[in-house]
Amino acid sequence: MIRTKDRISREKRLKEEKEKVMRKKTKLFLVFTLIGTMVATLSSGVLAQKPAIPEIPKVEVVFGHEPYMDHTEYIIGMSKGWYDEVGITILPKPNGKVISSENCVPVLAAGSVDILSGSSVLFLGAYKSLPPYKGIFWADIFQGYAIMAQPDQGYKSVDDFIAEGVEPKEALFKAAQQMKGKKFGYPTEAAIKGFIFLALEKGGITLGDVDTVIAPDAKTVAMMIGKQIDFEVGGVPAHITLESKGFKPIITSFDLARYAKPSPESKELRAIFHDGMVALDSWIEKNHDTMLRMCGVLARITVFMNEHQAEAIEIHRPFLNSAAGTNITHEETIVIYESLDPFIPFDQQWMWYLDPGNPLYEDNIHGSHIKIWEEKGLFKPGEVKPEDVSIASKNYKELLYLRDNAHMKMLKTQRLLKKAEEKGVAGPDLNQAKDLLAEANDHSEIYNYLDASRFAGAALEWVNYALSQ
């Protein structure tokens, strides 16, 4: 009886499996029949309807700058009309609004701006009181701290030692060892002390091995100029002032970071961070395409800053001085561009997003800053992850995909246009394909890869349409 039931059960399962196979075969038959019909139509007939022509929608973005050099580069794109070129009007007109650093958290929390210049790690302290937010794209790495040396005493920097063939670890050791027994000025700020301890540690020394002068930046800068001390470290303005006057940075926070172990556990990474654009999740979810176009304009700006530095500075510097009430000179701006906050072009940013073995990889730096707040007790270990505060990596990868997709479709269109020429095909439809191809190329050249892909796809559709007539 049991065997009979087993046989019936097996037969039932076999029947069900056969029915599933037949259903799958039927579905495949229908799919292949449909595909065959489409192929036959395309090969033997005329495409029934002209393809659509893409349009770039007009949108408005309320933008907030913080009053710092590494938060106001957007003025370059605004003054050149680059946002207008991709359908974006910046509000309030003409150049957005300037948000003081102390107001950034409440402004972001209230949604008073759509996008705010900033760094996602700098909002970690307010993470639990803010609505969900993300960094959406980065332009530079802040690496502001540096031990400055007298320029005419033969002191060598980490880079000098490496240029001589010294390994990075030994180069850091030798650079710090030069400070032993020398006069060293620094302020009382706790954040700077963290950098000092790490730098001296690399040379196997402590503050007890140097002759310390603890004083405000204004005094230590004057003492350096008057040659009363040998080395100095201070805040960003002190760094800019001394380097622009020819004083030499021998160890920087970037030196510590780039030769650190590529891991969130590396404390050396806490002295640097990515700067760019931050937005609330609520805005991001409704404005994906606008976000990618904003990213493309920022990519274009960083390239311009590197290839046309003098012109970029003459746009950027007056805006910052007006917004911040400062009087930063051209020479001081060069220091910021090249040393304090180097702006990295799009094609070189891959190390931030695609190379986990690089200390500057976004997750390494973000993870190291999250560790700070874990240690302070704000977060439980693992409670907040880098992807919880940044989608810059995701956006960069999407832009790379869109770029490659656009280029592939443009190449296909070019081949089909050549084929049309050989066949003697001409007319307005083919001209439309050529116009769309040219527009796709234009958008690709200005890093607007979203619309480059859209127009390249349309160009390919139009050339196929023209050939089918």
DORO-966154 format. One line per 4 residues: number of its first residue (from 1); for each residue x, y, z of C-alpha. Coordinates in pm, 1 decimal. Layout:
// DORO-966154
NUM> X:Y:Z ~ ...
// end
This chain:
// DORO-966154
1> 0.0:0.0:0.0 ~ 283.6:232.7:89.4 ~ 465.2:144.5:-233.3 ~ 149.4:213.8:-435.1
5> 116.5:557.3:-273.6 ~ 485.2:629.3:-342.2 ~ 439.4:528.8:-707.3 ~ 133.8:751.1:-743.0
9> 323.6:1039.1:-575.6 ~ 620.6:993.5:-809.5 ~ 393.8:979.1:-1113.4 ~ 219.9:1297.4:-995.5
13> 554.8:1478.5:-954.0 ~ 671.4:1359.1:-1297.6 ~ 348.6:1483.9:-1453.3 ~ 387.3:1825.9:-1282.5
17> 749.2:1851.6:-1398.0 ~ 649.5:1762.9:-1757.0 ~ 379.5:2031.8:-1745.3 ~ 637.0:2287.6:-1619.9
21> 873.5:2192.4:-1905.0 ~ 590.3:2226.9:-2158.9 ~ 494.0:2568.9:-2019.1 ~ 857.0:2682.8:-2047.1
25> 881.7:2550.0:-2402.7 ~ 558.8:2728.9:-2493.2 ~ 690.4:3056.9:-2347.1 ~ 1022.1:3018.6:-2531.6
29> 837.0:2941.1:-2855.3 ~ 631.3:3258.4:-2817.2 ~ 941.1:3467.1:-2736.4 ~ 1139.2:3331.7:-3031.4
33> 837.0:3374.2:-3257.8 ~ 810.9:3739.2:-3148.3 ~ 1183.4:3795.8:-3199.0 ~ 1167.1:3628.5:-3540.3
37> 876.5:3849.0:-3639.9 ~ 1067.2:4160.1:-3528.8 ~ 1381.6:4056.6:-3715.5 ~ 1182.8:3981.1:-4027.7
41> 1012.2:4318.8:-4003.9 ~ 1339.5:4503.8:-3957.4 ~ 1518.3:4317.3:-4235.5 ~ 1247.5:4320.3:-4493.5
45> 1025.0:4609.8:-4404.3 ~ 1019.0:4970.3:-4292.5 ~ 1032.3:5087.0:-3933.2 ~ 681.9:5215.8:-3876.5
49> 751.6:5513.7:-3652.3 ~ 1022.7:5774.8:-3632.3 ~ 1229.1:5752.4:-3312.8 ~ 1193.4:6013.9:-3040.9
53> 1435.5:6303.5:-3002.7 ~ 1565.2:6343.8:-2646.3 ~ 1519.5:6666.9:-2455.1 ~ 1696.5:6786.5:-2142.1
57> 1438.4:6898.8:-1885.3 ~ 1464.5:7240.1:-1722.1 ~ 1505.6:7212.9:-1345.3 ~ 1598.4:7433.5:-1052.2
61> 1849.5:7345.3:-778.9 ~ 1885.6:7544.5:-456.9 ~ 2258.0:7535.4:-388.2 ~ 2456.0:7624.5:-76.4
65> 2828.7:7703.4:-61.2 ~ 3030.4:7697.5:258.2 ~ 3267.6:7999.3:264.4 ~ 3591.5:7810.8:197.4
69> 3809.1:7761.3:-107.6 ~ 3731.9:7388.8:-122.5 ~ 3356.1:7454.9:-103.7 ~ 3313.6:7734.6:-357.4
73> 3467.0:7596.7:-679.0 ~ 3111.2:7565.7:-814.6 ~ 3121.1:7937.5:-893.2 ~ 3338.5:7847.7:-1192.9
77> 3058.8:7644.1:-1349.7 ~ 2799.7:7903.3:-1254.8 ~ 2991.7:8194.5:-1403.4 ~ 3059.1:8003.1:-1724.9
81> 2698.4:7892.7:-1770.9 ~ 2782.1:7522.8:-1745.2 ~ 2479.5:7442.3:-1530.0 ~ 2253.3:7616.3:-1782.3
85> 2400.1:7394.0:-2055.7 ~ 2255.4:7086.6:-1885.4 ~ 1918.9:7242.0:-1803.0 ~ 1991.2:7343.6:-1443.7
89> 1911.8:7684.6:-1296.9 ~ 2094.4:7750.4:-971.0 ~ 1888.6:7924.4:-702.5 ~ 1885.1:8173.4:-554.4
93> 2004.5:8350.2:-866.4 ~ 2269.5:8404.1:-979.0 ~ 2508.4:8188.9:-772.8 ~ 2321.1:8011.4:-495.6
97> 2361.3:8105.4:-129.0 ~ 2653.7:8108.0:112.8 ~ 2597.1:7909.4:433.5 ~ 2819.7:7970.7:735.4
101> 2979.4:7656.5:877.7 ~ 2785.2:7680.2:1205.2 ~ 2455.3:7688.1:1011.2 ~ 2526.0:7393.5:780.1
105> 2365.3:7129.2:1000.5 ~ 2036.9:7317.2:1059.9 ~ 2019.8:7424.8:694.0 ~ 2071.8:7067.9:571.0
109> 1827.5:6930.7:829.1 ~ 1556.5:7176.4:724.1 ~ 1600.9:7101.9:354.0 ~ 1660.5:7473.0:294.4
113> 1899.2:7380.0:14.0 ~ 1882.6:7090.0:-231.5 ~ 2259.4:7044.3:-243.9 ~ 2518.9:7170.6:1.8
117> 2891.6:7184.9:-55.5 ~ 3055.1:6977.5:213.0 ~ 3188.5:6643.6:330.1 ~ 2968.0:6364.2:455.2
121> 3214.1:6278.2:734.2 ~ 3184.2:6628.9:880.5 ~ 2814.3:6564.5:945.7 ~ 2876.1:6237.3:1132.2
125> 2857.4:6410.1:1470.9 ~ 2500.6:6515.7:1387.6 ~ 2412.2:6192.0:1207.8 ~ 2140.2:6085.6:1452.2
129> 1967.1:6422.4:1453.1 ~ 1977.7:6475.0:1075.7 ~ 1739.1:6329.9:819.1 ~ 1915.6:6061.6:610.7
133> 2178.1:6224.8:387.3 ~ 2449.5:6122.6:143.3 ~ 2762.3:6259.9:-14.2 ~ 2689.0:6244.5:-387.2
137> 3020.0:6335.0:-554.6 ~ 3369.7:6446.5:-452.8 ~ 3606.8:6702.5:-600.6 ~ 3908.0:6711.2:-368.7
141> 4069.2:6571.2:-56.4 ~ 4129.4:6810.7:229.8 ~ 4480.3:6756.7:362.1 ~ 4534.1:7080.9:546.5
145> 4782.1:7005.3:823.0 ~ 5154.7:7030.5:757.6 ~ 5473.1:7069.2:957.1 ~ 5638.7:7373.9:803.3
149> 6016.2:7422.5:802.2 ~ 6252.1:7714.8:750.7 ~ 6322.1:7719.9:375.9 ~ 6696.6:7791.8:381.0
153> 6822.0:7540.9:637.6 ~ 6846.0:7237.2:413.9 ~ 6547.4:7054.7:561.0 ~ 6400.9:6785.1:337.5
157> 6040.0:6681.8:290.2 ~ 5903.0:6329.7:269.6 ~ 5883.5:6375.1:-108.4 ~ 6248.6:6488.1:-119.1
161> 6362.1:6170.3:54.1 ~ 6145.0:5951.0:-169.1 ~ 6290.3:6123.7:-477.2 ~ 6632.0:6011.7:-351.4
165> 6515.2:5650.6:-352.4 ~ 6422.8:5619.7:15.3 ~ 6125.3:5394.4:95.4 ~ 5814.2:5583.3:222.4
169> 5832.7:5448.2:577.0 ~ 6197.3:5549.8:606.0 ~ 6124.6:5883.4:437.3 ~ 5866.6:5965.9:706.7
173> 6118.5:5863.5:973.9 ~ 6396.6:6080.3:831.5 ~ 6167.3:6381.8:781.0 ~ 6049.3:6373.6:1143.6
177> 6397.9:6308.1:1280.5 ~ 6507.9:6649.3:1150.3 ~ 6295.4:6808.3:1422.7 ~ 6483.8:6647.8:1711.5
181> 6620.4:6914.4:1944.8 ~ 6481.1:7197.8:1728.9 ~ 6230.9:7470.8:1818.2 ~ 5878.6:7371.6:1719.9
185> 5573.6:7599.0:1746.7 ~ 5213.5:7480.8:1756.2 ~ 4873.4:7589.2:1896.9 ~ 4662.9:7426.0:2165.6
189> 4388.5:7282.5:1940.2 ~ 4326.2:6913.5:2008.0 ~ 4266.6:6826.4:1642.3 ~ 4611.4:6951.4:1543.6
193> 4773.1:6762.1:1832.2 ~ 4647.8:6435.2:1685.7 ~ 4834.1:6512.3:1364.9 ~ 5147.5:6618.4:1557.9
197> 5157.3:6297.2:1763.3 ~ 5122.1:6081.0:1450.8 ~ 5389.7:6274.5:1259.0 ~ 5642.9:6259.6:1542.3
201> 5565.4:5894.1:1605.1 ~ 5670.8:5816.4:1247.6 ~ 6015.2:5952.3:1339.7 ~ 6035.8:5763.6:1665.0
205> 6019.2:6085.6:1869.1 ~ 5776.2:6266.7:2097.3 ~ 5714.2:6626.7:2199.6 ~ 5974.6:6569.1:2471.1
209> 6241.0:6542.8:2197.9 ~ 6173.0:6892.0:2057.6 ~ 6189.2:7242.2:2205.0 ~ 5819.3:7332.9:2204.3
213> 5664.3:7676.6:2174.7 ~ 5288.9:7666.8:2238.3 ~ 5121.6:7980.2:2103.2 ~ 4839.2:8099.5:1875.2
217> 4892.3:8070.4:1500.8 ~ 4947.5:8442.3:1455.5 ~ 5244.7:8430.7:1692.7 ~ 5404.7:8112.5:1558.5
221> 5371.8:8241.5:1201.5 ~ 5547.2:8564.9:1304.3 ~ 5816.3:8360.8:1481.9 ~ 5874.2:8153.6:1167.8
225> 5905.3:8466.4:956.0 ~ 6144.0:8611.9:1215.0 ~ 6343.0:8283.9:1221.7 ~ 6284.4:8242.2:1594.5
229> 6161.9:7884.0:1554.5 ~ 6263.6:7607.6:1313.3 ~ 5933.1:7427.6:1257.3 ~ 5563.3:7511.5:1289.9
233> 5221.3:7357.5:1247.9 ~ 4894.8:7547.9:1269.3 ~ 4554.4:7584.0:1115.6 ~ 4473.8:7626.3:749.8
237> 4534.4:8005.4:729.6 ~ 4879.0:7964.7:889.7 ~ 4965.4:7687.2:644.1 ~ 4857.2:7898.1:347.4
241> 5045.3:8207.5:467.2 ~ 5373.1:8028.3:530.5 ~ 5375.5:7813.0:218.7 ~ 5289.8:8110.3:-3.1
245> 5593.1:8289.0:149.2 ~ 5823.0:8003.8:58.9 ~ 5829.0:7801.9:382.3 ~ 5855.1:7429.4:324.0
249> 5604.5:7159.9:425.8 ~ 5816.5:6859.2:528.5 ~ 5539.6:6629.1:656.9 ~ 5173.6:6672.3:564.2
253> 4857.3:6493.9:667.8 ~ 4848.2:6364.5:310.5 ~ 5194.4:6208.6:354.9 ~ 5068.3:6022.1:660.4
257> 4754.7:5908.7:477.4 ~ 4893.2:5797.9:142.4 ~ 5152.6:5570.7:304.4 ~ 4914.3:5436.8:568.1
261> 4772.4:5086.7:569.7 ~ 4467.8:5091.5:337.2 ~ 4212.7:5021.7:608.6 ~ 3943.0:5200.7:809.1
265> 4152.6:5106.9:1112.9 ~ 4431.6:5348.3:1005.9 ~ 4424.5:5654.4:1229.7 ~ 4638.3:5841.1:973.8
269> 4331.3:5866.7:750.2 ~ 4143.4:6072.3:1007.7 ~ 4340.1:6386.1:913.7 ~ 4201.7:6392.8:557.7
273> 3857.9:6373.1:399.3 ~ 3677.8:6405.6:66.8 ~ 3500.1:6731.4:-15.6 ~ 3219.5:6776.5:-265.4
277> 2839.3:6775.3:-262.8 ~ 2595.8:6650.4:1.6 ~ 2217.1:6613.6:-20.8 ~ 1928.9:6464.3:174.7
281> 1802.5:6122.0:66.1 ~ 1456.9:6275.8:14.1 ~ 1596.6:6500.7:-261.8 ~ 1820.5:6232.2:-413.5
285> 1533.4:5984.8:-450.8 ~ 1329.0:6232.2:-657.9 ~ 1613.2:6384.8:-861.7 ~ 1841.2:6105.6:-981.7
289> 1905.9:6247.7:-1329.1 ~ 1957.3:6602.9:-1199.8 ~ 2203.6:6464.8:-946.8 ~ 2408.0:6296.5:-1222.6
293> 2409.0:6617.6:-1426.1 ~ 2532.9:6810.1:-1119.5 ~ 2807.3:6549.8:-1079.4 ~ 2905.2:6594.5:-1442.8
297> 2938.4:6970.7:-1405.7 ~ 3157.9:6926.5:-1097.8 ~ 3376.4:6682.8:-1290.2 ~ 3409.4:6944.4:-1564.5
301> 3504.6:7208.9:-1307.1 ~ 3784.3:6996.9:-1156.4 ~ 3934.8:6936.6:-1499.0 ~ 3921.9:7308.6:-1577.9
305> 4090.4:7394.0:-1246.1 ~ 4380.9:7169.1:-1337.1 ~ 4414.4:7261.2:-1703.4 ~ 4343.0:7635.8:-1672.0
309> 4454.4:7715.0:-1319.3 ~ 4515.4:8088.6:-1359.7 ~ 4174.9:8149.5:-1520.8 ~ 4002.0:7932.7:-1261.6
313> 4164.2:8126.2:-977.4 ~ 4055.0:8461.8:-1118.7 ~ 3693.8:8341.5:-1113.4 ~ 3711.3:8150.6:-787.2
317> 3918.7:8378.5:-561.8 ~ 3709.8:8700.0:-587.4 ~ 3389.3:8507.4:-516.2 ~ 3537.7:8344.5:-206.5
321> 3684.8:8671.5:-76.3 ~ 3347.7:8839.0:-118.1 ~ 3157.2:8551.9:43.1 ~ 3394.9:8499.5:335.7
325> 3521.3:8854.5:389.1 ~ 3878.4:8737.3:333.1 ~ 4164.2:8872.6:126.3 ~ 4322.9:8555.8:-11.1
329> 4585.2:8635.0:-276.0 ~ 4649.8:8463.3:-607.4 ~ 4964.2:8304.5:-464.4 ~ 4779.1:8174.2:-160.4
333> 4513.6:8025.0:-385.5 ~ 4783.1:7832.9:-573.2 ~ 4891.4:7682.2:-239.3 ~ 4533.7:7570.3:-174.4
337> 4492.4:7423.4:-525.0 ~ 4823.3:7237.9:-523.7 ~ 4889.4:7152.7:-159.5 ~ 4602.7:7209.2:82.0
341> 4304.1:7086.7:-122.3 ~ 4416.2:6942.8:-454.6 ~ 4118.8:6912.4:-689.1 ~ 4132.1:6577.7:-869.0
345> 4008.0:6541.2:-1230.8 ~ 3738.5:6282.8:-1302.0 ~ 3967.1:6033.7:-1477.4 ~ 4203.3:6026.0:-1178.5
349> 3932.7:5972.4:-918.5 ~ 3918.0:5597.3:-986.8 ~ 4152.7:5536.4:-690.5 ~ 3882.5:5672.6:-458.7
353> 3615.3:5435.2:-584.5 ~ 3770.4:5133.9:-757.9 ~ 4085.6:5049.1:-561.3 ~ 4028.3:4913.6:-206.9
357> 4404.7:4864.5:-178.3 ~ 4459.9:5240.6:-191.1 ~ 4454.7:5432.3:140.9 ~ 4254.0:5706.0:-34.4
361> 3975.0:5463.2:-123.7 ~ 3650.5:5623.1:-10.8 ~ 3546.3:5342.1:223.5 ~ 3886.2:5349.5:396.1
365> 3866.5:5722.6:469.5 ~ 3497.4:5724.1:558.7 ~ 3542.1:5414.7:769.8 ~ 3827.6:5574.6:964.1
369> 3611.2:5877.3:1046.2 ~ 3320.4:5655.7:1151.4 ~ 3563.4:5483.6:1392.3 ~ 3616.8:5818.9:1566.0
373> 3247.3:5833.9:1657.6 ~ 3239.0:5469.1:1753.6 ~ 3519.5:5541.1:1998.6 ~ 3326.3:5840.2:2133.4
377> 3023.6:5616.5:2189.3 ~ 2791.1:5785.0:1936.6 ~ 2769.1:5470.4:1722.6 ~ 2789.1:5105.1:1808.3
381> 3060.7:4919.4:1610.8 ~ 2922.5:4852.4:1263.7 ~ 2607.4:5056.5:1321.4 ~ 2698.7:5313.5:1054.9
385> 2876.0:5210.7:736.7 ~ 3038.4:5424.7:462.1 ~ 2751.5:5350.0:224.1 ~ 2511.0:5496.4:480.2
389> 2660.8:5842.8:429.0 ~ 2787.6:5840.6:69.9 ~ 2676.4:5727.5:-274.2 ~ 2965.5:5902.4:-449.3
393> 3116.3:5566.4:-544.6 ~ 2785.9:5446.5:-688.0 ~ 2746.7:5766.8:-889.7 ~ 3103.5:5753.6:-1021.0
397> 3052.2:5396.5:-1139.8 ~ 2722.4:5488.8:-1304.0 ~ 2888.6:5778.7:-1485.6 ~ 3162.2:5542.8:-1608.9
401> 2895.0:5303.0:-1737.1 ~ 2705.8:5584.6:-1910.3 ~ 3027.7:5715.1:-2066.3 ~ 3119.2:5372.7:-2205.7
405> 2762.9:5311.0:-2318.3 ~ 2757.8:5644.5:-2502.7 ~ 3092.1:5578.9:-2671.3 ~ 2983.7:5231.3:-2784.1
409> 2662.6:5364.2:-2936.9 ~ 2846.7:5651.6:-3103.8 ~ 3088.9:5407.3:-3266.1 ~ 2799.9:5191.9:-3391.2
413> 2629.2:5499.3:-3532.2 ~ 2946.1:5611.5:-3708.0 ~ 2981.6:5270.1:-3873.3 ~ 2620.2:5274.2:-3989.2
417> 2656.4:5628.5:-4122.7 ~ 2953.3:5511.6:-4326.6 ~ 2745.5:5219.0:-4450.3 ~ 2466.0:5459.9:-4546.8
421> 2714.0:5676.9:-4735.5 ~ 2842.3:5374.8:-4926.7 ~ 2484.1:5284.2:-5019.1 ~ 2408.3:5638.4:-5129.1
425> 2144.2:5684.8:-4860.0 ~ 2074.5:6050.7:-4777.1 ~ 1797.5:6270.5:-4651.7 ~ 1664.5:6449.7:-4342.2
429> 1642.2:6132.0:-4129.2 ~ 2011.7:6063.7:-4176.2 ~ 2090.0:6428.0:-4104.6 ~ 1892.3:6395.4:-3781.4
433> 2110.0:6099.6:-3683.4 ~ 2422.6:6306.0:-3753.5 ~ 2292.5:6597.5:-3545.0 ~ 2212.5:6368.4:-3253.1
437> 2554.0:6205.0:-3280.3 ~ 2721.5:6546.5:-3266.9 ~ 2513.5:6640.6:-2962.4 ~ 2603.8:6314.5:-2788.2
441> 2969.3:6386.4:-2849.2 ~ 2932.4:6740.6:-2713.1 ~ 2777.5:6614.5:-2391.3 ~ 3045.8:6349.2:-2353.8
445> 3319.0:6611.7:-2382.0 ~ 3167.8:6814.4:-2095.7 ~ 3128.9:6507.2:-1868.2 ~ 2749.9:6504.6:-1900.9
449> 2754.0:6130.3:-1957.2 ~ 2385.3:6084.2:-1878.5 ~ 2274.5:6287.7:-2179.4 ~ 2566.1:6167.3:-2390.6
453> 2422.6:5817.4:-2351.3 ~ 2066.5:5934.7:-2421.9 ~ 2157.3:6124.9:-2739.3 ~ 2391.7:5848.8:-2858.3
457> 2106.5:5599.4:-2822.6 ~ 1876.2:5826.6:-3020.3 ~ 2137.9:5874.9:-3292.5 ~ 2167.9:5497.3:-3330.5
461> 1789.9:5461.5:-3354.8 ~ 1768.4:5734.0:-3618.3 ~ 2041.2:5591.7:-3839.6 ~ 1872.0:5251.0:-3825.1
465> 1543.0:5418.2:-3910.2 ~ 1699.2:5598.1:-4207.2 ~ 1851.4:5276.2:-4338.1 ~ 1518.8:5093.2:-4308.7
469> 1331.1:5335.3:-4533.5
// end
